[in-house]
Amino acid sequence: MKPVFLDTAYAKALKSEKDDFHDRALALADYLEENQVPLVTTRNGQFLFQSDQEKSHANRC
């Protein structure tokens, strides 16, 4: 399965119960976990991967 990119809006919605998209973010989090979907995000312009295995794969691409 291809990795899914998670942006800051998703992270904020997941964390804040007051966010309009909180319930949708929780549902998505459950789906991603149940289906073991690999996750990708960024920090300071660098991609961060869920595991070293996926990082190694991406560096070859």
C-alpha positions in Angstrom: 0.0 0.0 0.0 1.3 3.5 -0.8 2.1 5.8 2.1 -0.4 8.6 2.9 0.9 12.1 3.4 -0.4 13.8 6.6 -0.5 17.5 6.7 -0.6 19.9 9.7 -4.3 20.5 9.4 -4.9 16.8 10.0 -2.7 16.8 13.0 -4.4 19.8 14.5 -7.9 18.4 13.9 -6.8 15.1 15.5 -5.5 16.8 18.6 -8.2 19.5 19.2 -11.6 18.4 20.2 -12.8 21.9 19.3 -11.7 21.6 15.7 -14.6 21.3 13.2 -12.9 18.3 11.6 -12.0 16.5 14.8 -14.5 13.7 14.4 -13.5 13.1 10.8 -9.8 13.1 11.8 -10.5 10.5 14.4 -12.4 8.3 11.9 -9.5 8.6 9.5 -7.0 7.7 12.2 -8.9 4.6 13.0 -9.0 3.6 9.3 -5.3 4.2 8.8 -4.5 2.1 11.9 -6.8 -0.7 11.1 -5.5 -1.0 7.6 -1.8 -0.4 8.6 -1.4 2.4 6.1 2.1 3.8 6.0 2.3 7.4 7.0 4.5 10.3 5.8 4.8 13.8 7.0 7.3 16.6 6.9 9.4 18.6 9.4 11.5 21.5 8.4 11.1 20.6 4.7 12.3 17.0 5.2 10.1 14.0 4.8 9.6 11.7 7.8 8.5 8.2 7.3 6.7 5.7 9.6 9.6 3.3 9.6 13.2 3.0 8.5 12.1 0.4 5.9 9.9 2.9 4.1 12.6 5.6 4.4 15.1 3.3 2.7 12.6 2.6 0.0 11.9 6.3 -0.7 15.6 7.1 -0.9 16.0 4.6 -3.7 13.1 6.2 -5.7 
